[in-house]
């Protein structure tokens, strides 16, 4: 599975920076604003971040398994 560099960079940013930051933000403001199901929302965002991380990790492993060569 090869992900183009631009998509890889976006997915990496989303999985490692954006989703965890949004999850933290929601968990912080939810009690103040009374956001319903905040725990479920935060858990879902963290699960999505993990999924994205695994997918880009698989792509990276495949890349290095092939000696870093383009297919």
KEDOMAR-725775 format. One record per residue (C-alpha): x, y, z. Coordinates in steps of 0.02 Angstrom, whole numbers, plus 50000, padded with zeros to 5 digits. Example, Ala and Ser with C-alpha at 12.3 -4.5 7.8 and 13.67 -1.06 7.14 Angstrom:
residues 2
506154977550390/506844994750357/
END
This chain:
residues 71
500005000050000/500835016149944/500195032850002/500755048249903/501905059850001/500645073950011/499275062450078/500515054350199/500995071450269/499175076550291/498705060050373/500225060950487/499735078550542/497925073450567/498355057650665/499775064550771/499265082650799/497495087150749/496425072850818/497305071850988/497205090851005/495345091050965/495035076551085/495955085751224/495015101951186/493325093351193/493755084151354/494255100851431/492755111351379/491395097951386/491055099651573/490955118551560/489775118751412/488805103151456/489215094151295/488265077651297/489185061251266/490875070051279/491745054251336/491115044751184/491655058951069/493405059651145/493595040751137/493055040750954/494295054550909/495705045350997/495225029150908/495255038250740/496965045450780/497595027950820/496845020950660/497675034450555/499325031250644/499225012550609/498805015350426/500255027150396/501375015550497/500935000950383/501305011850232/502985016850307/503454998850346/503034993550168/504085007850101/505615002750203/505314984150174/505534987849989/507164996850023/506375013850012/506145011549826/504645018149733/503555004649658/
END
